[in-house]
Amino acid sequence: MKFLTEYRDPEVAQRYLEEIKKSVTRPWTIMEVCGGQTHSLVKNGILNMLPKEINMVHGPGCPVCVTPLNLIDKAVYLAEEKNAILCSFGDMLRVPGSEKSLLEAKAGGADIRILYSPLEAVKIAQQNPDRQVVFFAVGFETTAPANALSVVHAHRLGLENYSILASHVLVPPAIEALMSDEETTVQAFLAAGHVCTIMGLEEYYPLVEKYKVPVVVTGFEPIDLLQGILMTVKQLENGEAKLENQYARMVREDGNQEAVKVIKDVFEVSDRMWRGMDVIPKSGYEVREKYIAFDARKKFSVSIPEVPENEECIAGAIMKGIKKPFECPNFGVKCKPENPLGAPMVSSEGACAAYYHFSDMINQLEEA
């Protein structure tokens, strides 16, 4: 299959590994931003094969993981107290809120449904005109076009019983927040290829210039990641800071302009709370006034107080690249997928889940 099997070729991977080993002369800390990249690095054993000088740390690129407790509590409230049909991607169901998860609310009788597309939620609203239908719109820029289209579609259909609970977060402001953090040790970034497929590259040039940090837009297959790491190492070793595009087979300079157009039509940029990381300015999307009738927060006037994170969970430190999952004393002990203390243990893009499910590989890292 074109663009798949050739990016999993063991012989090609070995050649990249050998070139990385030849290129690196000193320790470097590189962050892969996206949780999908984290899982690929872990499950393919790449972290074990890299030379010891390269320290890969795992970023906040898991939208489920950074969704605030407050928003999960609001989703539970809408399903339980407002009798709404609450629709969501499956990842969100097990993420703990302050008192319960959506899965626990569903077990208690709330009408919560797992969907693969927000357009399915619009169809459910058509089929249930006497019920309010809310889609929990979680994601980075990647899922924003589809969520925006669901609003446009519902608007055209004149549906008064459909709305979205928006929890969109943006990657470039998160990178800036990390680089501004005094605790950060990150020296370069592998940026998320799917985000740039939508948004293009324009937003990354100012970050590279301001912080003098290499950013390499990278795909998700083993060869993508190894090539991205090699490109990053060469920049670091040469004292360079550039934006490079490893994922050129998918990412264009200007991204997908039709997708960007629908995003800008429905959403506007706003400050956003990131779970475990505090508020990051201009890092989220809110529904524009034009479509306020489809904004669940405004529609239901939900007022849920902010609550502190579980003190036993170090997800914030993990998503900032300060700690690794196995450095948490509760990892695999009190915190497991069936009973998580935090979102990174249950999301399919969470770093803790990656380390837990591929624990044999991670044990080798710990021993090293």
Secondary structure by P-SEA (a helix, b strand, c coil): cccccccccaaaaaaaaaaaaacccbbbbbbbccaaaaaaaaaacccccccccbbbbbccccccccccaaaaaaaaaaacccccbbbbcccccccccccccaaaaaaaccbbbbbccaaaaaaaaaacccbbbbbcccccccaaaaaaaaaaaaaaaccccccccccccccaaaaaaaaaccccccccccccaaaaaccccccaaaaaaaccbbbbbccccaaaaaaaaaaaaaaaaacbbbbbbcccccccccccaaaaaaaaacbbbbbbbccccccccccccccccccccccccccccbbbbbbbcccccaaaaaaaccccccccccccccccccccccccccccccaaaaaaaaaaaaaaaaac
